[in-house]
Amino acid sequence: MNSSRSRPTARERRVNRLSVWMGWGGGGVAVLGAVAVAVGRAHHIPSFNSLGAGILAALPLFFAVMTVLSIRQMDEYGRQLHARAASFAFLVVMLLAGTLISLEAALNFHTPPWVLYVTGMSVWGVVGSVLAARDGRGK
């Protein structure tokens, strides 16, 4: 926000709009893919199952594109904040993945790939929020 804390700047409004669109759009795409898979499996329609799987497989690409568009609209502070949060999230996910890979062979279990995705995105969001709040810009 600007120094007077009264109104968001035009840049902040653009980033907020992109973030809301990313959340609702990504959620809608995820629901559409999940419904298509569910209908395909329930009614034994392979084309629906394939369509849903394709939509769900493309979902991370959607989020990546929207994140890049959002970061390109940010000021230098926002870019640094996201870079710091992303580097921490990457570290956490790599440690988790390495640990799970080691344990899966020894303990004979399988971790679904979505666990790593959800963990990484959650850590990125939490760390970004904590950094913004700590720096006084998350209000």
C-alpha positions in Angstrom: 0.0 0.0 0.0 1.1 3.6 -0.3 2.6 5.5 2.6 -0.7 7.1 3.7 -2.3 3.6 4.1 -5.6 5.0 2.8 -6.0 3.5 -0.6 -4.2 0.9 -2.7 -2.3 2.1 -5.7 -3.3 1.2 -9.2 -0.6 -1.3 -9.4 -1.8 -3.0 -6.1 -5.3 -3.1 -7.5 -4.1 -4.8 -10.7 -2.2 -7.4 -8.6 -5.2 -8.0 -6.3 -7.5 -8.4 -9.4 -5.1 -11.0 -10.9 -4.8 -12.8 -7.6 -8.5 -13.0 -7.2 -8.9 -14.2 -10.8 -6.2 -16.8 -10.2 -7.9 -18.1 -7.1 -11.4 -18.3 -8.4 -10.4 -19.2 -11.9 -8.0 -22.0 -10.7 -10.6 -23.2 -8.3 -13.2 -23.3 -11.1 -10.9 -25.2 -13.4 -10.0 -27.7 -10.6 -13.7 -28.3 -9.9 -14.4 -28.7 -13.6 -11.6 -31.2 -14.0 -12.6 -33.1 -10.9 -16.3 -33.3 -12.0 -15.3 -34.5 -15.4 -13.1 -37.3 -13.9 -15.9 -38.2 -11.4 -18.5 -38.4 -14.2 -16.2 -40.4 -16.5 -15.5 -42.9 -13.8 -19.0 -43.2 -12.5 -20.6 -43.7 -15.9 -17.6 -45.4 -17.6 -17.0 -42.6 -20.2 -13.3 -42.7 -21.1 -13.5 -39.3 -22.9 -14.7 -37.5 -19.8 -12.1 -39.3 -17.7 -9.4 -38.2 -20.1 -10.7 -34.6 -20.4 -10.8 -34.3 -16.6 -7.3 -35.7 -16.3 -6.0 -33.3 -18.9 -7.6 -30.3 -17.2 -6.2 -31.3 -13.8 -2.7 -31.8 -15.4 -2.8 -28.3 -16.9 -3.8 -26.7 -13.6 -0.3 -26.1 -12.4 0.5 -24.5 -15.7 -2.4 -22.1 -15.2 -1.2 -21.2 -11.8 2.4 -20.7 -13.1 1.2 -18.3 -15.8 -1.0 -16.4 -13.5 1.8 -16.1 -10.9 4.2 -14.8 -13.5 1.7 -12.2 -14.7 1.0 -11.2 -11.1 4.7 -10.8 -10.2 5.3 -8.8 -13.3 2.7 -6.3 -12.1 4.3 -6.0 -8.6 6.7 -3.4 -7.3 10.2 -4.3 -6.3 9.2 -5.1 -2.7 6.5 -7.5 -3.9 8.9 -9.3 -6.2 11.5 -9.7 -3.4 8.8 -10.9 -1.0 7.6 -13.6 -3.4 11.2 -14.6 -4.3 12.1 -15.1 -0.6 8.8 -17.0 0.1 9.3 -19.2 -3.0 12.9 -20.0 -2.1 11.8 -21.1 1.4 9.0 -23.1 0.0 11.3 -24.8 -2.4 13.7 -25.7 0.4 10.8 -27.2 2.5 9.4 -29.2 -0.5 12.9 -30.5 -1.4 13.5 -31.6 2.2 10.1 -33.2 2.4 10.5 -35.0 -1.0 14.0 -36.3 -0.1 12.7 -37.6 3.2 9.7 -39.2 1.7 11.7 -40.8 -1.1 14.0 -42.3 1.5 11.2 -43.5 3.8 9.0 -44.9 1.0 11.6 -47.5 0.0 12.3 -48.4 3.6 8.8 -48.4 4.9 7.0 -49.5 1.7 4.4 -46.7 1.3 3.6 -44.3 -1.4 3.1 -40.5 -1.1 0.8 -39.0 -3.7 2.4 -36.3 -5.8 -0.3 -33.7 -4.9 1.0 -33.7 -1.3 4.2 -32.0 -2.5 2.3 -29.5 -4.6 -0.1 -28.6 -1.8 2.8 -28.4 0.7 4.8 -26.1 -1.5 1.9 -23.8 -2.3 0.8 -23.6 1.3 4.3 -22.9 2.6 4.8 -20.2 -0.1 1.5 -18.5 0.9 2.2 -18.7 4.7 5.8 -17.5 4.4 4.7 -14.7 2.1 2.0 -13.6 4.5 4.4 -13.8 7.5 7.1 -11.8 5.7 4.6 -9.2 4.6 3.1 -8.9 8.2 6.6 -8.8 9.7 7.7 -6.0 7.4 4.5 -4.1 8.1 3.2 -4.2 4.5 0.7 -7.0 4.9 -2.1 -4.8 6.3 
